[in-house]
Amino acid sequence: MSFFMALFYDKVMQHTEEACLIEWRRILLENVDGKVLEIGAGTGASLELYPQKTSLTLYLSEPDQHMRMQLEQKLHSQSSIEATVLSCSTDHIEAEDDFFDYVFVSLVCCSVKDVAASLQEIKRVLKPTGRFIFLEHVAAEPGSSCYHWQRRLNFIWRRVADNCHLNRTTEQSIIDAGFVIEEIKYEKMCKMIAVVQPTIRGIASIAPE
């Protein structure tokens, strides 16, 4: 992501954040505890939404240097929040096997190079009893007008939006990776153009072998 895209990212997302994303993230994160990793933490939109628990150890990973710089600045300006900032991406997480109690991604799976490999890496670093929390924009219902336009515009969108895909079937990818989805909600993202509105959010656990 370019320096200028990172610089204006918060401004572009502000209305959507205020309309729905902040509340969605707050509910998803309200029960996290132990060792928690957020991958693709961006500029720190979720920072203030994590529970203030002494038993919570927070790790924030952001591979883009421009976004990470803003994340670190925001973290330093909020003395009440302590976190370790990492630079790793979803396909190579800097952690041992079975290390985290929770892994959280928000609007990340749409733009990773390899969704399947990323989900396997997330599964690797999660404890067997851990939880994977996700909030992603996804493909619309097949056959719908929105799905039609997602497919038509995806080629262009990927090139102007840092490899963001409009039509990924992330729910199925999570299941295929060996997770069991325990909770899931389908809702349209507010204050966003139609082709990016369909979302899923929820919690998954590792399927027993």
C-alpha positions in Angstrom: 0.0 0.0 0.0 1.4 3.4 -0.9 2.1 6.1 1.7 -0.8 8.2 0.5 -3.3 5.4 0.6 -2.3 4.6 4.1 -2.4 8.2 5.1 -6.0 8.7 4.0 -7.3 5.2 4.9 -8.9 6.3 8.1 -10.6 9.2 6.5 -12.0 6.9 3.7 -13.3 4.4 6.3 -14.5 6.8 8.9 -18.2 6.8 8.1 -18.4 3.0 7.7 -16.4 2.6 11.0 -18.9 4.8 12.8 -22.0 3.3 11.2 -21.2 -0.4 11.9 -17.6 -1.7 12.1 -16.8 -0.3 15.5 -19.8 -1.9 17.1 -19.3 -5.2 15.2 -15.7 -5.4 16.4 -16.5 -4.4 19.9 -19.0 -7.3 20.2 -16.6 -9.8 18.6 -13.8 -8.9 20.9 -15.6 -8.5 24.2 -14.7 -11.9 25.6 -11.1 -12.3 24.3 -8.5 -13.1 26.9 -5.0 -14.6 27.2 -2.7 -14.2 24.3 -4.5 -12.4 21.5 -3.2 -11.7 17.9 -4.8 -9.3 15.5 -3.4 -9.8 12.0 -3.7 -6.9 9.6 -4.2 -4.4 12.4 -3.9 -1.6 10.0 -3.8 1.9 11.6 -5.3 0.5 14.9 -9.0 0.8 14.3 -9.6 -1.9 16.9 -7.2 -0.7 19.6 -9.7 0.8 22.0 -12.1 -2.1 21.6 -10.1 -4.8 23.4 -11.2 -5.5 27.0 -9.0 -3.9 29.6 -7.9 -7.1 31.4 -4.5 -7.7 33.1 -4.7 -11.3 31.8 -4.8 -10.2 28.2 -1.6 -10.0 26.2 -2.1 -8.2 22.9 -0.1 -8.7 19.7 -0.8 -6.5 16.7 0.6 -7.5 13.3 0.7 -5.2 10.3 3.0 -6.1 7.3 2.6 -2.8 5.5 5.2 -0.3 6.7 3.1 2.8 6.2 0.1 1.4 8.0 2.3 0.0 10.8 3.9 3.4 11.3 0.5 4.9 12.0 -0.4 2.0 14.2 2.7 2.5 16.3 2.0 6.2 16.6 -1.5 5.6 17.8 -0.4 3.0 20.2 2.2 5.3 21.7 -0.4 8.1 22.1 -2.6 5.8 24.2 -0.7 5.0 27.3 -3.5 2.7 28.7 -3.0 0.2 25.9 0.0 -2.1 25.8 0.7 -4.3 22.8 3.6 -5.9 20.9 3.7 -4.8 17.3 4.8 -7.3 14.7 5.4 -6.9 10.9 4.5 -10.4 9.8 1.7 -11.3 7.4 -0.9 -14.0 7.5 1.1 -16.5 5.5 4.1 -16.4 7.9 3.2 -15.5 11.5 6.1 -14.9 13.9 5.0 -17.3 16.6 5.4 -20.9 17.8 2.7 -23.6 17.2 -0.3 -23.5 19.5 0.7 -20.1 20.9 -2.4 -17.9 20.8 -5.8 -18.1 22.6 -7.4 -15.9 19.9 -6.6 -14.7 16.4 -8.6 -11.9 15.0 -8.8 -10.7 11.4 -10.9 -7.8 10.1 -11.1 -7.0 6.4 -8.0 -9.1 5.8 -8.9 -12.3 3.9 -10.1 -10.3 1.0 -6.6 -9.2 0.1 -4.2 -11.9 1.1 -2.4 -13.7 -1.7 -3.4 -17.2 -0.6 -6.4 -17.6 1.6 -6.0 -21.3 2.2 -2.3 -20.9 3.2 -3.1 -18.0 5.5 -5.9 -19.9 7.3 -3.6 -22.9 7.8 -1.0 -20.6 9.3 -3.6 -19.1 11.6 -4.6 -22.6 12.7 -1.0 -23.5 13.3 -0.5 -20.7 15.8 -3.8 -21.2 17.6 -4.0 -23.4 20.7 -6.2 -26.4 20.1 -8.8 -24.7 22.4 -8.3 -21.3 20.7 -10.8 -19.3 18.7 -10.5 -17.6 15.3 -12.5 -14.4 15.1 -13.3 -12.9 11.7 -15.0 -9.9 10.1 -14.8 -10.0 6.3 -16.5 -8.6 3.2 -17.3 -11.4 0.9 -19.1 -12.5 -2.3 -22.8 -11.7 -2.6 -25.4 -14.4 -3.1 -24.7 -16.2 -6.4 -27.1 -15.1 -9.1 -27.8 -11.7 -7.5 -27.1 -8.4 -9.2 -24.5 -7.6 -6.7 -22.6 -10.9 -7.4 -22.8 -10.2 -11.1 -21.1 -6.8 -10.6 -18.6 -8.1 -8.2 -17.4 -10.6 -10.8 -17.3 -7.9 -13.5 -15.4 -5.4 -11.4 -13.1 -7.7 -9.5 -10.2 -7.5 -12.0 -10.1 -3.7 -11.8 -10.9 -3.5 -8.1 -7.9 -5.7 -7.2 -5.6 -3.3 -9.0 -6.8 -0.1 -7.4 -7.5 -1.5 -3.9 -4.3 -3.3 -3.0 -5.3 -6.8 -4.1 -8.7 -6.6 -2.4 -11.1 -9.2 -4.0 -14.8 -8.5 -4.2 -15.9 -12.1 -4.6 -14.1 -14.4 -2.2 -16.2 -17.1 -0.5 -14.4 -16.8 2.8 -16.9 -18.7 4.9 -16.3 -21.8 2.8 -12.5 -21.2 2.9 -12.6 -21.2 6.7 -14.5 -24.5 6.8 -12.2 -26.0 4.2 -9.2 -25.1 6.3 -10.4 -27.3 9.2 -12.4 -24.9 11.3 -15.8 -25.3 12.8 -17.9 -22.1 12.6 -19.6 -21.6 16.0 -21.2 -18.2 15.4 -21.7 -16.3 12.2 -23.8 -13.3 11.1 -24.5 -12.0 7.6 -25.0 -8.3 7.2 -24.4 -5.4 4.8 -21.7 -3.0 5.6 -23.1 0.5 6.0 -21.9 3.6 4.1 -20.1 1.5 1.5 -20.6 0.9 -2.2 -22.9 -2.1 -3.0 -20.2 -4.5 -4.3 -18.3 -4.3 -0.9 -21.4 -4.4 1.4 -21.9 -8.2 1.9 -20.1 -9.3 5.1 -19.7 -12.2 7.4 -18.5 -12.0 11.0 -18.2 -14.6 13.7 -16.1 -17.1 15.7 -14.6 -20.4 14.7 -12.8 -23.2 16.5 -10.4 -25.8 15.2 -12.2 -29.0 14.2 -11.3 -32.0 16.2 -9.1 -34.6 14.3 
